Amino acid sequence: MDRKILASLQANPQWSVADLASDVGLSHTPCWRRLKKLEESGVIRERAVILDPLLLDLTVNVFAELRLKQHDEETLEALEAQARDHPEIVECFSMSGQGDYLMRVVVRSVGDYEVFLKKVLLHLPGVGSINSSFALNCIKLTTRLPL
């Protein structure tokens, strides 16, 4: 039942509890209780509004692969904390393989990325090199998990 609620909520985040309950076949109160439990347990981390980056002139997506010079705990934690502080970095993953981190950076122009690279990314703790790839077209972008 929880997965039904989550799938329905992902597809229709604007629904009221009554609409959600009706869709999954529960009455209002049991659905509300399950929803609260999912929120309190952290399964539902937050609710968000998805904006269209093109309409906001945020047309450049850059995937920046960072390689570090050093891999001590202090450096890794400092880099991760600083990555969280920059709204241009919309995703950041620690990686296996050759790169240590993969970041998706969203900016208005290639020039804006160049400034961000020089002023921010190259100054993150421990960064040795950065390989940047520019997305040509977004084929699929979703926040929905495969339930």
NORWOFEN-V165216 format. One line per field, one symbol per residue. psi: psi as a letter, one per 20 degrees, with the letter a starting at -180 (. if undefined). A space follows every 10 residues. Layout:
# NORWOFEN-V165216
psi: ???
This chain:
# NORWOFEN-V165216
psi: hghggggghg hmiiqrhggg gghikrrggh ggggggghgh iigogrqqpo qohhijkmip ppoooppqhq kqgggghggg ghhhiohhoi qppqqrbgqh qpqppprhrh ghggggghhf gijqpjpgqp opppphqogp oqipqn.
